[in-house]
Amino acid sequence: MPVAHTDYDTTVFEGDQQLFVKQTAMEQLKQDCLKDCSSYEGRRMAVTFRTGIERKAPIPINFLLKIYAFPTHSPKNPNCSWLFPAHIHSITANPKDAQQSIITFKNGRSIVLNTPAIILNKQMHRTTYCIYVFS
């Protein structure tokens, strides 16, 4: 999740840990794609070519380990967070604000995002389709 802070740019939830990282989420994703011998841009182009998904495309970070992520907004939007479907238990609408979602992870942690649940569920379905196509 992006954060406006002087000491770090991103908050990462990994397992039971909350990490504060100096890189942006996009910088991290690009670096992770390069570790798997491809660029973010190349992965994005492959997803569009194979699936037809052009906007807010899910990104296969590691094909072998089946690590995929999807954006909550346009990746160019500074408020864009990236979610990893393998860790998501559920996405529900926030009963207090229909423009927000409650993401519950498999470890029981929940976060609130400023994106409607219908959009995030669509992103989950797109990512599942992407996983199917690349498997």
C-alpha positions as CSV (number, residue, x, y, z in Angstrom):
1,M,0.0,0.0,0.0
2,P,1.4,3.5,-0.8
3,V,2.1,5.7,2.1
4,A,3.0,9.4,2.2
5,H,5.8,9.3,4.8
6,T,9.2,10.9,4.9
7,D,11.0,7.6,5.8
8,Y,9.2,5.1,3.6
9,D,7.0,4.9,0.5
10,T,5.1,1.6,0.9
11,T,3.6,-0.5,3.7
12,V,3.9,-4.2,2.9
13,F,1.8,-6.8,4.8
14,E,3.6,-10.1,4.7
15,G,2.3,-12.9,6.9
16,D,1.9,-11.4,10.3
17,Q,4.4,-8.7,9.7
18,Q,3.9,-5.1,8.6
19,L,7.0,-3.9,6.8
20,F,7.9,-0.3,5.9
21,V,9.8,-0.1,2.6
22,K,11.6,2.8,1.0
23,Q,10.7,1.7,-2.6
24,T,7.3,2.3,-4.2
25,A,5.2,-0.7,-4.9
26,M,5.8,-0.3,-8.6
27,E,9.6,-0.2,-8.1
28,Q,9.3,-3.4,-6.0
29,L,7.2,-5.1,-8.7
30,K,9.6,-4.1,-11.5
31,Q,12.5,-5.5,-9.4
32,D,10.7,-8.7,-8.7
33,C,9.9,-9.2,-12.4
34,L,13.6,-8.7,-13.3
35,K,14.6,-11.3,-10.7
36,D,12.5,-13.7,-12.8
37,C,14.3,-12.6,-16.0
38,S,11.7,-10.3,-17.5
39,S,10.6,-6.7,-17.3
40,Y,7.3,-5.5,-15.8
41,E,6.5,-3.9,-19.2
42,G,7.1,-7.3,-20.9
43,R,4.9,-9.1,-18.5
44,R,2.2,-6.5,-18.9
45,M,2.4,-6.8,-22.7
46,A,2.2,-10.6,-22.5
47,V,-0.9,-10.5,-20.3
48,T,-2.6,-8.1,-22.7
49,F,-1.6,-10.2,-25.7
50,R,-2.8,-13.5,-24.2
51,T,-5.9,-12.3,-22.3
52,G,-7.0,-9.1,-24.0
53,I,-6.9,-7.3,-20.6
54,E,-5.6,-3.8,-21.2
55,R,-6.5,-1.8,-18.2
56,K,-5.4,-2.6,-14.6
57,A,-3.8,-5.8,-15.9
58,P,-2.7,-8.5,-13.4
59,I,1.0,-9.2,-13.4
60,P,2.6,-12.6,-13.3
61,I,5.6,-12.0,-11.0
62,N,6.9,-15.6,-11.0
63,F,5.3,-18.2,-13.3
64,L,7.0,-21.2,-11.6
65,L,5.8,-20.2,-8.1
66,K,2.4,-18.9,-9.5
67,I,2.9,-15.5,-7.9
68,Y,0.5,-13.0,-9.4
69,A,-0.6,-9.5,-8.3
70,F,-3.3,-7.1,-9.4
71,P,-3.6,-3.4,-9.0
72,T,-6.5,-1.7,-7.1
73,H,-6.3,1.4,-9.4
74,S,-4.4,2.3,-12.5
75,P,-0.7,1.5,-11.8
76,K,0.0,5.2,-12.7
77,N,-2.3,6.3,-9.9
78,P,-0.3,7.2,-6.8
79,N,-3.0,5.6,-4.6
80,C,-2.7,2.2,-6.3
81,S,-2.1,-0.8,-4.0
82,W,-1.2,-4.2,-5.3
83,L,-2.9,-7.3,-4.0
84,F,-1.7,-11.0,-4.2
85,P,-4.8,-13.2,-4.7
86,A,-3.0,-16.3,-3.1
87,H,-3.2,-14.5,0.2
88,I,-6.8,-13.2,0.0
89,H,-9.6,-14.9,1.9
90,S,-12.4,-12.5,1.0
91,I,-13.2,-9.1,-0.4
92,T,-16.4,-7.5,0.9
93,A,-18.0,-4.1,0.7
94,N,-17.5,-1.9,3.7
95,P,-21.0,-1.6,5.3
96,K,-20.1,2.0,6.4
97,D,-19.0,3.1,2.9
98,A,-19.9,1.5,-0.4
99,Q,-16.8,3.0,-2.0
100,Q,-14.5,1.0,0.2
101,S,-13.7,-2.7,0.5
102,I,-12.6,-4.8,3.4
103,I,-9.9,-7.3,2.4
104,T,-9.5,-10.2,4.7
105,F,-6.3,-12.2,4.3
106,K,-5.9,-15.9,5.0
107,N,-4.0,-15.1,8.1
108,G,-7.0,-13.2,9.5
109,R,-5.6,-9.7,9.0
110,S,-8.0,-7.2,7.5
111,I,-7.4,-3.9,5.7
112,V,-9.8,-1.3,4.3
113,L,-9.1,0.0,0.8
114,N,-10.7,3.0,-1.0
115,T,-11.9,0.9,-3.9
116,P,-15.4,-0.7,-4.2
117,A,-15.6,-4.4,-3.6
118,I,-17.2,-5.0,-7.1
119,I,-14.0,-3.6,-8.7
120,L,-11.7,-5.7,-6.6
121,N,-13.7,-8.8,-7.2
122,K,-13.5,-8.2,-10.9
123,Q,-9.7,-7.8,-10.6
124,M,-9.6,-11.2,-8.7
125,H,-11.5,-12.8,-11.5
126,R,-9.2,-11.3,-14.1
127,T,-6.2,-12.6,-12.2
128,T,-7.7,-16.1,-11.9
129,Y,-8.2,-16.0,-15.7
130,C,-4.6,-14.9,-16.2
131,I,-3.3,-17.7,-14.0
132,Y,-5.4,-20.2,-16.0
133,V,-4.1,-18.8,-19.4
134,F,-0.5,-18.9,-18.3
135,S,-0.7,-22.4,-16.6
